[in-house]
Amino acid sequence: MTTSLTTRAMLSPDAFRPVGRWSDRSHRGDTKRATTVRGESGVVAIEVAITIVPILLLGWAIVVGALFALAQQSVQAAAADAARTASLARTAPVAQADAYAAASMTLTSQDLRCAATDVTVETTGLQAPPGQAATVSATVTCHLDPRRLGAPIGRPMAITASMSSPVDTWRSQ
């Protein structure tokens, strides 16, 4: 069997030798390590240190934003409970007291500790004659310290929500 010179050259171990940057490697397995340019050692650590701070700040901002959204939802739930409870009362003073108690219970059960809570109830719908549609509205304001939400600085903020509830049209006065 005769083989041509080109076939022998193609099957020789030198035919598979890498070309380019690592072409100085021998095919026997000894390798040379790439040497780093002077002054590049520790660059990755610096890059990580520079990158980790914005990532942590972004994560913290997401958590504070989520806690603020939960606080808003809790105040809205308290306003809905206050309006519903006030709509069941027969008189305005009882409606105001019941609405404040319902809002306070809801905020406590939602684990939202307000520095001060204001509940305002609009009770003109309670004087409507039987058979006429009317509503009672409640506005709940929670004065909240931003440190409770995880913000280390900031002024106290007020979170306000208003809800309405229909008064039973066929209830007795």
SEBA-727402 format. One record per residue: residue in one letter; x, y, z of N, C-alpha, C in turn. Coordinates in nm, 4 decimals. Layout:
N
+------+----------+----------+----------+----------+----------+----------+----------+----------+----------+
| rest |    neast |   nnorth |      nup |   caeast |  canorth |     caup |    ceast |   cnorth |      cup |
+------+----------+----------+----------+----------+----------+----------+----------+----------+----------+
|    A |        X |        Y |        Z |        X |        Y |        Z |        X |        Y |        Z |
...
+------+----------+----------+----------+----------+----------+----------+----------+----------+----------+
//
This chain:
173
+------+----------+----------+----------+----------+----------+----------+----------+----------+----------+
| rest |    neast |   nnorth |      nup |   caeast |  canorth |     caup |    ceast |   cnorth |      cup |
+------+----------+----------+----------+----------+----------+----------+----------+----------+----------+
|    M |   0.0839 |  -0.1157 |   0.0000 |   0.0000 |   0.0000 |   0.0000 |   0.0894 |   0.1234 |   0.0000 |
|    T |   0.0677 |   0.2050 |  -0.0911 |   0.1501 |   0.3245 |  -0.1015 |   0.0696 |   0.4442 |  -0.0563 |
|    T |   0.1353 |   0.5258 |   0.0173 |   0.0682 |   0.6487 |   0.0615 |   0.1454 |   0.7661 |   0.0073 |
|    S |   0.0739 |   0.8636 |  -0.0228 |   0.1406 |   0.9828 |  -0.0748 |   0.1972 |   1.0641 |   0.0403 |
|    L |   0.2823 |   1.1527 |   0.0074 |   0.3472 |   1.2375 |   0.1057 |   0.2445 |   1.3270 |   0.1751 |
|    T |   0.1476 |   1.3740 |   0.1053 |   0.0481 |   1.4630 |   0.1657 |  -0.0370 |   1.3894 |   0.2672 |
|    T |  -0.0689 |   1.2649 |   0.2436 |  -0.1485 |   1.1888 |   0.3386 |  -0.0689 |   1.1639 |   0.4644 |
|    R |   0.0578 |   1.1299 |   0.4507 |   0.1422 |   1.1087 |   0.5677 |   0.1532 |   1.2375 |   0.6498 |
|    A |   0.1661 |   1.3493 |   0.5869 |   0.1787 |   1.4769 |   0.6575 |   0.0481 |   1.5110 |   0.7286 |
|    M |  -0.0628 |   1.4747 |   0.6715 |  -0.1909 |   1.5044 |   0.7340 |  -0.2142 |   1.4171 |   0.8567 |
|    L |  -0.1586 |   1.2980 |   0.8592 |  -0.1812 |   1.2090 |   0.9720 |  -0.0741 |   1.2193 |   1.0787 |
|    S |   0.0254 |   1.2986 |   1.0579 |   0.1321 |   1.3103 |   1.1571 |   0.0819 |   1.3921 |   1.2759 |
|    P |   0.1424 |   1.3715 |   1.3938 |   0.0994 |   1.4470 |   1.5121 |   0.1173 |   1.5967 |   1.4966 |
|    D |   0.2090 |   1.6386 |   1.4129 |   0.2283 |   1.7820 |   1.3947 |   0.1126 |   1.8460 |   1.3195 |
|    A |   0.0315 |   1.7664 |   1.2536 |  -0.0814 |   1.8219 |   1.1790 |  -0.1869 |   1.8778 |   1.2745 |
|    F |  -0.1928 |   1.8270 |   1.3971 |  -0.2941 |   1.8711 |   1.4927 |  -0.2401 |   1.9738 |   1.5902 |
|    R |  -0.1267 |   2.0236 |   1.5635 |  -0.0642 |   2.1212 |   1.6509 |  -0.1416 |   2.2532 |   1.6451 |
|    P |  -0.1706 |   2.3171 |   1.7626 |  -0.2466 |   2.4420 |   1.7616 |  -0.1695 |   2.5532 |   1.6943 |
|    V |  -0.2433 |   2.6426 |   1.6403 |  -0.1847 |   2.7546 |   1.5693 |  -0.2308 |   2.8816 |   1.6404 |
|    G |  -0.1498 |   2.9798 |   1.6458 |  -0.1904 |   3.1069 |   1.7035 |  -0.1170 |   3.1345 |   1.8326 |
|    R |  -0.1888 |   3.1916 |   1.9307 |  -0.1280 |   3.2370 |   2.0548 |  -0.0590 |   3.1251 |   2.1313 |
|    W |  -0.1140 |   3.0062 |   2.1303 |  -0.0585 |   2.8943 |   2.2059 |   0.0195 |   2.7986 |   2.1164 |
|    S |   0.0610 |   2.8457 |   2.0032 |   0.1297 |   2.7572 |   1.9106 |   0.2672 |   2.7146 |   1.9618 |
|    D |   0.3170 |   2.7801 |   2.0664 |   0.4466 |   2.7390 |   2.1189 |   0.4334 |   2.6183 |   2.2115 |
|    R |   0.3153 |   2.5709 |   2.2355 |   0.2975 |   2.4482 |   2.3144 |   0.3434 |   2.3294 |   2.2320 |
|    S |   0.3996 |   2.2366 |   2.2976 |   0.4362 |   2.1155 |   2.2239 |   0.3185 |   2.0190 |   2.2293 |
|    H |   0.3175 |   1.9288 |   2.1414 |   0.2083 |   1.8320 |   2.1365 |   0.2241 |   1.7233 |   2.2419 |
|    R |   0.3304 |   1.7266 |   2.3186 |   0.3538 |   1.6236 |   2.4188 |   0.2854 |   1.6531 |   2.5515 |
|    G |   0.2188 |   1.7678 |   2.5658 |   0.1445 |   1.7927 |   2.6883 |   0.2034 |   1.8974 |   2.7789 |
|    D |   0.3298 |   1.9418 |   2.7572 |   0.3803 |   2.0448 |   2.8461 |   0.3230 |   2.1790 |   2.8002 |
|    T |   0.2741 |   2.2528 |   2.8991 |   0.2084 |   2.3797 |   2.8668 |   0.2815 |   2.4935 |   2.9331 |
|    K |   0.2696 |   2.6064 |   2.8763 |   0.3216 |   2.7278 |   2.9381 |   0.2025 |   2.8067 |   2.9893 |
|    R |   0.2141 |   2.8568 |   3.1069 |   0.1074 |   2.9395 |   3.1623 |   0.1162 |   3.0787 |   3.1013 |
|    A |   0.0005 |   3.1345 |   3.0764 |  -0.0014 |   3.2715 |   3.0268 |   0.0386 |   3.3634 |   3.1407 |
|    T |   0.1297 |   3.4483 |   3.1157 |   0.1745 |   3.5388 |   3.2211 |   0.0872 |   3.6622 |   3.2210 |
|    T |   0.0555 |   3.7097 |   3.3409 |  -0.0273 |   3.8298 |   3.3507 |   0.0591 |   3.9524 |   3.3330 |
|    V |  -0.0027 |   4.0534 |   3.2807 |   0.0676 |   4.1794 |   3.2638 |   0.0849 |   4.2398 |   3.4019 |
|    R |   0.1983 |   4.2965 |   3.4276 |   0.2273 |   4.3539 |   3.5591 |   0.1198 |   4.4584 |   3.5932 |
|    G |   0.0655 |   4.4503 |   3.7149 |  -0.0333 |   4.5462 |   3.7605 |  -0.1767 |   4.4985 |   3.7443 |
|    E |  -0.2005 |   4.3831 |   3.6865 |  -0.3360 |   4.3338 |   3.6683 |  -0.3812 |   4.2406 |   3.7798 |
|    S |  -0.2937 |   4.2060 |   3.8701 |  -0.3355 |   4.1156 |   3.9766 |  -0.4276 |   4.1906 |   4.0725 |
|    G |  -0.5384 |   4.1276 |   4.1103 |  -0.6352 |   4.1881 |   4.2012 |  -0.7425 |   4.2694 |   4.1320 |
|    V |  -0.7433 |   4.2721 |   4.0011 |  -0.8420 |   4.3508 |   3.9282 |  -0.9823 |   4.2940 |   3.9493 |
|    V |  -0.9947 |   4.1646 |   3.9525 |  -1.1251 |   4.1026 |   3.9715 |  -1.1816 |   4.1383 |   4.1083 |
|    A |  -1.0979 |   4.1396 |   4.2100 |  -1.1452 |   4.1750 |   4.3442 |  -1.1953 |   4.3190 |   4.3478 |
|    I |  -1.1276 |   4.4068 |   4.2795 |  -1.1712 |   4.5465 |   4.2748 |  -1.3026 |   4.5586 |   4.1976 |
|    E |  -1.3152 |   4.4861 |   4.0877 |  -1.4387 |   4.4892 |   4.0104 |  -1.5562 |   4.4378 |   4.0925 |
|    V |  -1.5356 |   4.3320 |   4.1679 |  -1.6411 |   4.2781 |   4.2528 |  -1.6788 |   4.3787 |   4.3609 |
|    A |  -1.5786 |   4.4408 |   4.4216 |  -1.6063 |   4.5385 |   4.5265 |  -1.6834 |   4.6585 |   4.4720 |
|    I |  -1.6525 |   4.7011 |   4.3529 |  -1.7228 |   4.8142 |   4.2927 |  -1.8638 |   4.7746 |   4.2503 |
|    T |  -1.8821 |   4.6538 |   4.2038 |  -2.0116 |   4.6091 |   4.1540 |  -2.1063 |   4.5690 |   4.2661 |
|    I |  -2.0557 |   4.5165 |   4.3753 |  -2.1418 |   4.4640 |   4.4815 |  -2.2202 |   4.5746 |   4.5512 |
|    V |  -2.1634 |   4.6930 |   4.5632 |  -2.2319 |   4.8032 |   4.6323 |  -2.3610 |   4.8428 |   4.5602 |
|    P |  -2.3594 |   4.8694 |   4.4295 |  -2.4866 |   4.9017 |   4.3634 |  -2.5865 |   4.7869 |   4.3659 |
|    I |  -2.5376 |   4.6653 |   4.3594 |  -2.6291 |   4.5509 |   4.3637 |  -2.6977 |   4.5435 |   4.4999 |
|    L |  -2.6212 |   4.5622 |   4.6065 |  -2.6807 |   4.5610 |   4.7406 |  -2.7776 |   4.6770 |   4.7598 |
|    L |  -2.7426 |   4.7945 |   4.7091 |  -2.8334 |   4.9094 |   4.7194 |  -2.9625 |   4.8855 |   4.6418 |
|    L |  -2.9526 |   4.8244 |   4.5270 |  -3.0714 |   4.7916 |   4.4489 |  -3.1593 |   4.6919 |   4.5242 |
|    G |  -3.0989 |   4.5896 |   4.5829 |  -3.1755 |   4.4930 |   4.6611 |  -3.2431 |   4.5582 |   4.7807 |
|    W |  -3.1713 |   4.6473 |   4.8497 |  -3.2291 |   4.7183 |   4.9636 |  -3.3463 |   4.8057 |   4.9191 |
|    A |  -3.3332 |   4.8746 |   4.8054 |  -3.4412 |   4.9597 |   4.7546 |  -3.5644 |   4.8771 |   4.7187 |
|    I |  -3.5441 |   4.7589 |   4.6656 |  -3.6570 |   4.6710 |   4.6328 |  -3.7290 |   4.6280 |   4.7603 |
|    V |  -3.6541 |   4.5937 |   4.8637 |  -3.7151 |   4.5517 |   4.9907 |  -3.7922 |   4.6668 |   5.0541 |
|    V |  -3.7342 |   4.7870 |   5.0581 |  -3.8029 |   4.9027 |   5.1165 |  -3.9284 |   4.9355 |   5.0358 |
|    G |  -3.9196 |   4.9288 |   4.9041 |  -4.0369 |   4.9529 |   4.8201 |  -4.1472 |   4.8515 |   4.8444 |
|    A |  -4.1098 |   4.7271 |   4.8624 |  -4.2097 |   4.6225 |   4.8902 |  -4.2748 |   4.6452 |   5.0270 |
|    L |  -4.1956 |   4.6845 |   5.1261 |  -4.2525 |   4.7121 |   5.2582 |  -4.3452 |   4.8335 |   5.2547 |
|    F |  -4.3103 |   4.9343 |   5.1744 |  -4.3981 |   5.0502 |   5.1602 |  -4.5292 |   5.0103 |   5.0927 |
|    A |  -4.5231 |   4.9257 |   4.9903 |  -4.6443 |   4.8785 |   4.9235 |  -4.7314 |   4.7982 |   5.0196 |
|    L |  -4.6691 |   4.7156 |   5.1040 |  -4.7459 |   4.6409 |   5.2043 |  -4.8115 |   4.7348 |   5.3048 |
|    A |  -4.7414 |   4.8413 |   5.3428 |  -4.7993 |   4.9386 |   5.4355 |  -4.9198 |   5.0077 |   5.3721 |
|    Q |  -4.9103 |   5.0425 |   5.2440 |  -5.0238 |   5.1041 |   5.1754 |  -5.1431 |   5.0088 |   5.1689 |
|    Q |  -5.1165 |   4.8827 |   5.1415 |  -5.2256 |   4.7848 |   5.1361 |  -5.2897 |   4.7662 |   5.2724 |
|    S |  -5.2093 |   4.7691 |   5.3775 |  -5.2638 |   4.7547 |   5.5127 |  -5.3537 |   4.8727 |   5.5488 |
|    V |  -5.3125 |   4.9930 |   5.5127 |  -5.3945 |   5.1116 |   5.5405 |  -5.5227 |   5.1069 |   5.4583 |
|    Q |  -5.5142 |   5.0595 |   5.3347 |  -5.6346 |   5.0480 |   5.2523 |  -5.7309 |   4.9444 |   5.3105 |
|    A |  -5.6778 |   4.8337 |   5.3592 |  -5.7638 |   4.7336 |   5.4230 |  -5.8277 |   4.7903 |   5.5496 |
|    A |  -5.7529 |   4.8696 |   5.6251 |  -5.8081 |   4.9319 |   5.7452 |  -5.9196 |   5.0298 |   5.7088 |
|    A |  -5.9026 |   5.1051 |   5.6009 |  -6.0074 |   5.1983 |   5.5574 |  -6.1325 |   5.1232 |   5.5126 |
|    A |  -6.1150 |   5.0109 |   5.4435 |  -6.2308 |   4.9309 |   5.4011 |  -6.3050 |   4.8745 |   5.5214 |
|    D |  -6.2310 |   4.8248 |   5.6201 |  -6.2953 |   4.7720 |   5.7410 |  -6.3654 |   4.8827 |   5.8194 |
|    A |  -6.3038 |   4.9985 |   5.8265 |  -6.3642 |   5.1108 |   5.8985 |  -6.4930 |   5.1553 |   5.8292 |
|    A |  -6.4921 |   5.1648 |   5.6979 |  -6.6121 |   5.2060 |   5.6248 |  -6.7242 |   5.1032 |   5.6398 |
|    R |  -6.6904 |   4.9768 |   5.6307 |  -6.7925 |   4.8720 |   5.6439 |  -6.8513 |   4.8711 |   5.7845 |
|    T |  -6.7684 |   4.8838 |   5.8858 |  -6.8159 |   4.8847 |   6.0237 |  -6.9007 |   5.0086 |   6.0501 |
|    A |  -6.8603 |   5.1229 |   5.9985 |  -6.9376 |   5.2463 |   6.0185 |  -7.0726 |   5.2392 |   5.9477 |
|    S |  -7.0789 |   5.1711 |   5.8346 |  -7.2060 |   5.1621 |   5.7613 |  -7.3083 |   5.0763 |   5.8357 |
|    L |  -7.2639 |   4.9946 |   5.9289 |  -7.3563 |   4.9104 |   6.0063 |  -7.4100 |   4.9806 |   6.1305 |
|    A |  -7.3502 |   5.0928 |   6.1679 |  -7.3928 |   5.1650 |   6.2879 |  -7.5216 |   5.2426 |   6.2599 |
|    R |  -7.5914 |   5.2787 |   6.3692 |  -7.7180 |   5.3527 |   6.3558 |  -7.6977 |   5.5034 |   6.3700 |
|    T |  -7.5961 |   5.5440 |   6.4448 |  -7.5738 |   5.6868 |   6.4674 |  -7.4312 |   5.7241 |   6.4319 |
|    A |  -7.4088 |   5.8542 |   6.4117 |  -7.2773 |   5.9036 |   6.3716 |  -7.1717 |   5.8823 |   6.4801 |
|    P |  -7.1991 |   5.9123 |   6.6101 |  -7.0941 |   5.8902 |   6.7104 |  -7.0547 |   5.7424 |   6.7240 |
|    V |  -7.1530 |   5.6542 |   6.7149 |  -7.1231 |   5.5103 |   6.7229 |  -7.0443 |   5.4680 |   6.5986 |
|    A |  -7.0804 |   5.5224 |   6.4828 |  -7.0094 |   5.4893 |   6.3588 |  -6.8638 |   5.5327 |   6.3680 |
|    Q |  -6.8382 |   5.6521 |   6.4237 |  -6.7007 |   5.7017 |   6.4367 |  -6.6199 |   5.6122 |   6.5307 |
|    A |  -6.6782 |   5.5763 |   6.6446 |  -6.6064 |   5.4925 |   6.7415 |  -6.5807 |   5.3526 |   6.6854 |
|    D |  -6.6825 |   5.2948 |   6.6208 |  -6.6658 |   5.1610 |   6.5629 |  -6.5634 |   5.1608 |   6.4493 |
|    A |  -6.5641 |   5.2665 |   6.3685 |  -6.4697 |   5.2748 |   6.2570 |  -6.3264 |   5.2855 |   6.3091 |
|    Y |  -6.3047 |   5.3653 |   6.4133 |  -6.1696 |   5.3780 |   6.4700 |  -6.1231 |   5.2441 |   6.5279 |
|    A |  -6.2135 |   5.1747 |   6.5975 |  -6.1770 |   5.0447 |   6.6554 |  -6.1445 |   4.9428 |   6.5457 |
|    A |  -6.2240 |   4.9418 |   6.4384 |  -6.2007 |   4.8468 |   6.3290 |  -6.0687 |   4.8767 |   6.2578 |
|    A |  -6.0409 |   5.0044 |   6.2341 |  -5.9161 |   5.0413 |   6.1668 |  -5.7961 |   5.0061 |   6.2536 |
|    S |  -5.8052 |   5.0318 |   6.3825 |  -5.6932 |   4.9995 |   6.4727 |  -5.6691 |   4.8490 |   6.4783 |
|    M |  -5.7769 |   4.7712 |   6.4838 |  -5.7615 |   4.6251 |   6.4864 |  -5.6991 |   4.5732 |   6.3576 |
|    T |  -5.7406 |   4.6279 |   6.2450 |  -5.6859 |   4.5833 |   6.1170 |  -5.5374 |   4.6178 |   6.1064 |
|    L |  -5.5004 |   4.7392 |   6.1456 |  -5.3592 |   4.7772 |   6.1393 |  -5.2750 |   4.6930 |   6.2343 |
|    T |  -5.3310 |   4.6595 |   6.3504 |  -5.2579 |   4.5754 |   6.4454 |  -5.2427 |   4.4333 |   6.3902 |
|    S |  -5.3482 |   4.3799 |   6.3313 |  -5.3396 |   4.2433 |   6.2775 |  -5.2475 |   4.2372 |   6.1555 |
|    Q |  -5.2319 |   4.3487 |   6.0844 |  -5.1402 |   4.3539 |   5.9702 |  -4.9972 |   4.3841 |   6.0145 |
|    D |  -4.9761 |   4.4015 |   6.1446 |  -4.8454 |   4.4304 |   6.2048 |  -4.7855 |   4.5609 |   6.1514 |
|    L |  -4.8728 |   4.6612 |   6.1362 |  -4.8284 |   4.7939 |   6.0955 |  -4.8452 |   4.8853 |   6.2163 |
|    R |  -4.7329 |   4.9229 |   6.2758 |  -4.7360 |   5.0057 |   6.3962 |  -4.7202 |   5.1516 |   6.3574 |
|    C |  -4.8300 |   5.2232 |   6.3545 |  -4.8288 |   5.3647 |   6.3186 |  -4.7964 |   5.4465 |   6.4433 |
|    A |  -4.7237 |   5.5574 |   6.4222 |  -4.6975 |   5.6486 |   6.5335 |  -4.8289 |   5.7142 |   6.5772 |
|    A |  -4.9149 |   5.7436 |   6.4833 |  -5.0480 |   5.7989 |   6.5108 |  -5.1406 |   5.7529 |   6.3990 |
|    T |  -5.2662 |   5.7310 |   6.4344 |  -5.3658 |   5.6879 |   6.3369 |  -5.4835 |   5.7848 |   6.3431 |
|    D |  -5.5216 |   5.8379 |   6.2290 |  -5.6383 |   5.9255 |   6.2196 |  -5.7448 |   5.8551 |   6.1373 |
|    V |  -5.8677 |   5.8514 |   6.1903 |  -5.9791 |   5.7923 |   6.1175 |  -6.0886 |   5.8978 |   6.1086 |
|    T |  -6.1245 |   5.9331 |   5.9873 |  -6.2309 |   6.0298 |   5.9631 |  -6.3438 |   5.9577 |   5.8912 |
|    V |  -6.4647 |   5.9721 |   5.9448 |  -6.5797 |   5.9039 |   5.8870 |  -6.6817 |   6.0085 |   5.8421 |
|    E |  -6.7258 |   5.9970 |   5.7199 |  -6.8303 |   6.0832 |   5.6660 |  -6.9610 |   6.0052 |   5.6788 |
|    T |  -7.0481 |   6.0491 |   5.7711 |  -7.1662 |   5.9705 |   5.8091 |  -7.2973 |   6.0313 |   5.7623 |
|    T |  -7.2975 |   6.1189 |   5.6649 |  -7.4250 |   6.1782 |   5.6215 |  -7.5181 |   6.0732 |   5.5611 |
|    G |  -7.4643 |   5.9645 |   5.5112 |  -7.5477 |   5.8588 |   5.4547 |  -7.6312 |   5.7875 |   5.5596 |
|    L |  -7.5934 |   5.7973 |   5.6870 |  -7.6715 |   5.7312 |   5.7922 |  -7.8060 |   5.8009 |   5.8157 |
|    Q |  -7.8179 |   5.9290 |   5.7789 |  -7.9441 |   6.0011 |   5.7968 |  -8.0385 |   5.9864 |   5.6774 |
|    A |  -8.0001 |   5.9132 |   5.5741 |  -8.0845 |   5.8944 |   5.4566 |  -8.2101 |   5.8175 |   5.4955 |
|    P |  -8.3245 |   5.8538 |   5.4373 |  -8.4484 |   5.7812 |   5.4688 |  -8.4426 |   5.6378 |   5.4152 |
|    P |  -8.5151 |   5.5457 |   5.4782 |  -8.5163 |   5.4066 |   5.4300 |  -8.5601 |   5.3997 |   5.2837 |
|    G |  -8.4952 |   5.3167 |   5.2078 |  -8.5250 |   5.2995 |   5.0661 |  -8.4379 |   5.3847 |   4.9755 |
|    Q |  -8.3646 |   5.4782 |   5.0308 |  -8.2764 |   5.5637 |   4.9506 |  -8.1321 |   5.5139 |   4.9642 |
|    A |  -8.0643 |   5.5020 |   4.8510 |  -7.9260 |   5.4538 |   4.8527 |  -7.8352 |   5.5602 |   4.9142 |
|    A |  -7.7437 |   5.5152 |   4.9995 |  -7.6487 |   5.6064 |   5.0632 |  -7.5192 |   5.5302 |   5.0923 |
|    T |  -7.4142 |   5.6056 |   5.1148 |  -7.2853 |   5.5442 |   5.1478 |  -7.2243 |   5.6138 |   5.2684 |
|    V |  -7.1340 |   5.5414 |   5.3316 |  -7.0522 |   5.5954 |   5.4402 |  -6.9080 |   5.5806 |   5.3948 |
|    S |  -6.8305 |   5.6884 |   5.4096 |  -6.6905 |   5.6859 |   5.3687 |  -6.6011 |   5.6965 |   5.4903 |
|    A |  -6.4884 |   5.6290 |   5.4845 |  -6.3887 |   5.6352 |   5.5916 |  -6.2525 |   5.6634 |   5.5293 |
|    T |  -6.1807 |   5.7534 |   5.5938 |  -6.0450 |   5.7854 |   5.5528 |  -5.9531 |   5.7533 |   5.6693 |
|    V |  -5.8537 |   5.6693 |   5.6438 |  -5.7577 |   5.6290 |   5.7469 |  -5.6213 |   5.6840 |   5.7075 |
|    T |  -5.5586 |   5.7523 |   5.8021 |  -5.4233 |   5.8047 |   5.7820 |  -5.3324 |   5.7450 |   5.8871 |
|    C |  -5.2249 |   5.6841 |   5.8420 |  -5.1253 |   5.6247 |   5.9301 |  -4.9983 |   5.7081 |   5.9199 |
|    H |  -4.9564 |   5.7658 |   6.0315 |  -4.8315 |   5.8415 |   6.0356 |  -4.7213 |   5.7414 |   6.0712 |
|    L |  -4.6320 |   5.7188 |   5.9762 |  -4.5355 |   5.6099 |   5.9871 |  -4.3936 |   5.6641 |   5.9842 |
|    D |  -4.3117 |   5.6122 |   6.0727 |  -4.1698 |   5.6453 |   6.0747 |  -4.1003 |   5.5606 |   5.9677 |
|    P |  -4.0226 |   5.6205 |   5.8772 |  -3.9593 |   5.5423 |   5.7700 |  -3.8627 |   5.4353 |   5.8202 |
|    R |  -3.8123 |   5.4504 |   5.9426 |  -3.7209 |   5.3479 |   5.9957 |  -3.7933 |   5.2156 |   6.0160 |
|    R |  -3.9238 |   5.2195 |   6.0325 |  -3.9997 |   5.0941 |   6.0450 |  -4.0042 |   5.0177 |   5.9134 |
|    L |  -3.9803 |   5.0890 |   5.8035 |  -3.9798 |   5.0249 |   5.6719 |  -3.8393 |   4.9868 |   5.6262 |
|    G |  -3.7395 |   5.0178 |   5.7073 |  -3.6036 |   4.9814 |   5.6720 |  -3.5225 |   5.0952 |   5.6143 |
|    A |  -3.5808 |   5.2146 |   5.6050 |  -3.5065 |   5.3299 |   5.5545 |  -3.4348 |   5.3957 |   5.6734 |
|    P |  -3.3035 |   5.4090 |   5.6687 |  -3.2320 |   5.4633 |   5.7839 |  -3.2545 |   5.6132 |   5.8043 |
|    I |  -3.2955 |   5.6821 |   5.6999 |  -3.3188 |   5.8254 |   5.7104 |  -3.4527 |   5.8581 |   5.6463 |
|    G |  -3.5011 |   5.9757 |   5.6729 |  -3.6244 |   6.0206 |   5.6097 |  -3.7183 |   6.0820 |   5.7114 |
|    R |  -3.8076 |   6.1620 |   5.6606 |  -3.9064 |   6.2266 |   5.7461 |  -4.0230 |   6.1316 |   5.7685 |
|    P |  -4.0942 |   6.1494 |   5.8793 |  -4.2153 |   6.0692 |   5.8988 |  -4.3121 |   6.0930 |   5.7828 |
|    M |  -4.3756 |   5.9883 |   5.7397 |  -4.4657 |   5.9987 |   5.6255 |  -4.6069 |   5.9605 |   5.6662 |
|    A |  -4.7014 |   6.0121 |   5.5930 |  -4.8426 |   5.9810 |   5.6169 |  -4.8929 |   5.8979 |   5.4998 |
|    I |  -4.9474 |   5.7822 |   5.5312 |  -5.0073 |   5.6963 |   5.4296 |  -5.1580 |   5.7052 |   5.4502 |
|    T |  -5.2299 |   5.7461 |   5.3462 |  -5.3732 |   5.7708 |   5.3567 |  -5.4479 |   5.6851 |   5.2557 |
|    A |  -5.5630 |   5.6324 |   5.2994 |  -5.6510 |   5.5566 |   5.2101 |  -5.7956 |   5.5880 |   5.2465 |
|    S |  -5.8800 |   5.5948 |   5.1446 |  -6.0227 |   5.6208 |   5.1647 |  -6.1036 |   5.5114 |   5.0983 |
|    M |  -6.2099 |   5.4719 |   5.1659 |  -6.2997 |   5.3696 |   5.1108 |  -6.4426 |   5.4083 |   5.1451 |
|    S |  -6.5365 |   5.3566 |   5.0674 |  -6.6781 |   5.3798 |   5.0919 |  -6.7488 |   5.2465 |   5.1028 |
|    S |  -6.8581 |   5.2485 |   5.1775 |  -6.9378 |   5.1278 |   5.1926 |  -7.0857 |   5.1676 |   5.1866 |
|    P |  -7.1680 |   5.0917 |   5.1179 |  -7.3098 |   5.1280 |   5.1093 |  -7.3830 |   5.1021 |   5.2411 |
|    V |  -7.4778 |   5.1879 |   5.2682 |  -7.5647 |   5.1698 |   5.3845 |  -7.6831 |   5.0858 |   5.3374 |
|    D |  -7.7257 |   4.9927 |   5.4208 |  -7.8409 |   4.9093 |   5.3869 |  -7.9622 |   4.9987 |   5.3613 |
|    T |  -8.0174 |   4.9924 |   5.2397 |  -8.1272 |   5.0831 |   5.2036 |  -8.2555 |   5.0542 |   5.2794 |
|    W |  -8.2784 |   4.9334 |   5.3279 |  -8.4030 |   4.8987 |   5.3943 |  -8.3874 |   4.8774 |   5.5435 |
|    R |  -8.2819 |   4.9326 |   5.5997 |  -8.2631 |   4.9194 |   5.7440 |  -8.3566 |   5.0158 |   5.8159 |
|    S |  -8.3836 |   4.9852 |   5.9398 |  -8.4689 |   5.0750 |   6.0191 |  -8.3799 |   5.1802 |   6.0827 |
|    Q |  -8.4363 |   5.2962 |   6.1068 |  -8.3617 |   5.4048 |   6.1694 |  -8.3468 |   5.3706 |   6.3117 |
+------+----------+----------+----------+----------+----------+----------+----------+----------+----------+
//
